Amino acid sequence: LKEAGFFASGSAMIRPEALPLLQEIAKLLADSTSPIRIEGHTDNVPVHSVAFPSNWELSTARATNLVHYLVDTMYFKPTRLTAVGYGEFRPIADNADEAGRASNRRVDLVLLSSEGEKGEPLAGFRQED
C-alpha cells in the first residue's frame, strides 16, 4: 500500500480518505484464517522528531497503526496480526529520485502460511521467568 494514499509524509496517522480502500482490503482478508504480517517501510530521507527519531520508529508506527485499525475497527483477532518496521532498509525502488522514494514509502500486508513463518526465538535468546 503506497504511503501517499494512507499516510502524510513523516506521519503514522492513517488518512481519513484512505479508510474506504482499507475497509475493502480488510473485507477481502477477513475470510482468510492466515496470519498477517504488516510491514512498514520508508524511503531513505532521514526523519528526526520527538515521535520518530528515525525511520525505524516511523515505519513501525505505521504498521502498528494499521494493526490497531484492523483489530479495533474491523474486528480482526489480534493473534492473527504482527506489526514490523523495516525503516528504509528494504527498498523496492531506487531512492535516487522522488518516484523511487515514493514507491519505498509503503506498508505491505503479507499473508503467512498457518504454520510457517511464525518463527521461534534463537536458542539462548529466549527470556524466561
LUMGU-397077 format. One line per 8 residues: number of its first residue (from 1); their letters; for each residue x, y, z of C-alpha. Coordinates in nm, 4 decimals. Layout:
<recs>
NUM = A = X/Y/Z ~ ... .
</recs>
This chain:
<recs>
1 = LKEAGFFA = 0.0000/0.0000/0.0000 ~ 0.1664/0.3176/-0.1121 ~ 0.2320/0.5686/0.1653 ~ 0.0927/0.8583/-0.0382 ~ -0.2594/0.7223/-0.0046 ~ -0.2512/0.6089/0.3557 ~ -0.0128/0.8435/0.5399 ~ 0.1065/1.2009/0.5171 .
9 = SGSAMIRP = 0.4829/1.2373/0.4775 ~ 0.6528/1.1896/0.8143 ~ 0.3254/1.0796/0.9789 ~ 0.1968/0.7455/1.1040 ~ -0.1696/0.8512/1.1251 ~ -0.3936/0.6844/0.8666 ~ -0.5525/0.9476/0.6424 ~ -0.9349/0.9526/0.6575 .
17 = EALPLLQE = -0.9564/0.9413/0.2767 ~ -0.7672/0.6098/0.2819 ~ -1.0235/0.4369/0.5040 ~ -1.2642/0.3212/0.2278 ~ -0.9843/0.1356/0.0467 ~ -0.8511/-0.0049/0.3735 ~ -1.2018/-0.1298/0.4589 ~ -1.2254/-0.3063/0.1214 .
25 = IAKLLADS = -0.8874/-0.4711/0.1743 ~ -0.9907/-0.5758/0.5258 ~ -1.3106/-0.7347/0.3919 ~ -1.1041/-0.9416/0.1484 ~ -0.8686/-1.0539/0.4256 ~ -1.1456/-1.1252/0.6783 ~ -1.2423/-1.4552/0.5139 ~ -0.8909/-1.5922/0.5475 .
33 = TSPIRIEG = -0.7641/-1.7503/0.8677 ~ -0.3993/-1.6994/0.7723 ~ -0.1788/-1.4871/0.9951 ~ -0.0923/-1.1449/0.8522 ~ 0.2387/-0.9625/0.8904 ~ 0.2018/-0.5881/0.8379 ~ 0.5347/-0.4416/0.7266 ~ 0.6067/-0.0698/0.7415 .
41 = HTDNVPVH = 0.8699/0.0805/0.5085 ~ 1.0099/0.4282/0.4455 ~ 1.2341/0.5983/0.1937 ~ 1.5897/0.6911/0.2912 ~ 1.5131/1.0546/0.3781 ~ 1.6038/1.0889/0.7472 ~ 1.3373/1.1873/0.9991 ~ 1.4296/1.3483/1.3287 .
49 = SVAFPSNW = 1.1381/1.4247/1.5572 ~ 1.0417/1.3518/1.9144 ~ 0.7842/1.0981/1.7974 ~ 1.0065/0.9425/1.5303 ~ 1.3795/0.9726/1.5985 ~ 1.4460/0.7607/1.2884 ~ 1.2746/0.5804/1.0025 ~ 1.2698/0.2639/1.2169 .
57 = ELSTARAT = 1.0178/0.4218/1.4532 ~ 0.8130/0.5777/1.1721 ~ 0.7834/0.2529/0.9766 ~ 0.6954/0.0567/1.2899 ~ 0.4330/0.3129/1.3951 ~ 0.2668/0.2946/1.0529 ~ 0.2464/-0.0844/1.0690 ~ 0.1227/-0.0731/1.4286 .
65 = NLVHYLVD = -0.1480/0.1806/1.3450 ~ -0.2771/-0.0494/1.0704 ~ -0.2842/-0.3369/1.3202 ~ -0.4834/-0.1225/1.5653 ~ -0.7263/-0.0247/1.2909 ~ -0.7824/-0.3859/1.1839 ~ -0.8339/-0.5005/1.5438 ~ -1.0341/-0.2063/1.6793 .
73 = TMYFKPTR = -1.2468/-0.1197/1.3759 ~ -1.2584/-0.4287/1.1564 ~ -1.2555/-0.6785/1.4495 ~ -0.9607/-0.8894/1.3383 ~ -0.8227/-1.1260/1.6021 ~ -0.5079/-0.9681/1.7479 ~ -0.3382/-1.3078/1.7467 ~ -0.3574/-1.3064/1.3660 .
81 = LTAVGYGE = -0.1598/-0.9856/1.3203 ~ 0.2029/-0.8841/1.3577 ~ 0.3500/-0.5371/1.3016 ~ 0.7056/-0.4993/1.1722 ~ 0.9031/-0.1890/1.0793 ~ 1.1897/-0.2113/0.8315 ~ 1.2708/0.1583/0.8008 ~ 1.4496/0.2347/0.4745 .
89 = FRPIADNA = 1.6328/-0.0981/0.4640 ~ 1.4078/-0.2988/0.2280 ~ 1.3515/-0.0677/-0.0676 ~ 1.1668/-0.1843/-0.3779 ~ 1.2925/0.1088/-0.5881 ~ 1.5958/0.3356/-0.6140 ~ 1.5872/0.6218/-0.3620 ~ 1.7767/0.8483/-0.6053 .
97 = DEAGRASN = 1.4610/1.0257/-0.7257 ~ 1.1188/1.1185/-0.5879 ~ 0.9353/0.8460/-0.7809 ~ 1.1572/0.5797/-0.6271 ~ 1.1304/0.7288/-0.2795 ~ 0.7501/0.7405/-0.3129 ~ 0.7485/0.3701/-0.4041 ~ 0.9539/0.2890/-0.0965 .
105 = RRVDLVLL = 0.7139/0.4692/0.1416 ~ 0.4683/0.1851/0.1819 ~ 0.3034/-0.0703/0.4054 ~ 0.2937/-0.4330/0.2908 ~ 0.0309/-0.6801/0.4132 ~ 0.1804/-1.0286/0.3903 ~ -0.0384/-1.3385/0.4280 ~ 0.1567/-1.6142/0.6014 .
113 = SSEGEKGE = 0.1023/-1.9871/0.5936 ~ -0.0811/-2.1119/0.9011 ~ 0.2184/-2.2926/1.0436 ~ 0.5149/-2.1448/0.8605 ~ 0.6948/-1.8168/0.9175 ~ 0.5825/-1.7764/1.2784 ~ 0.9386/-1.8158/1.3945 ~ 1.0873/-1.9238/1.7225 .
121 = PLAGFRQE = 1.3407/-1.7413/1.9374 ~ 1.7002/-1.8370/1.8709 ~ 1.8455/-2.0788/2.1239 ~ 1.9977/-1.8829/2.4084 ~ 1.7983/-1.5688/2.3282 ~ 1.4702/-1.6683/2.4904 ~ 1.3825/-1.4782/2.8056 ~ 1.2051/-1.6970/3.0561 .
129 = D = 1.0686/-1.6155/3.4005 .
</recs>
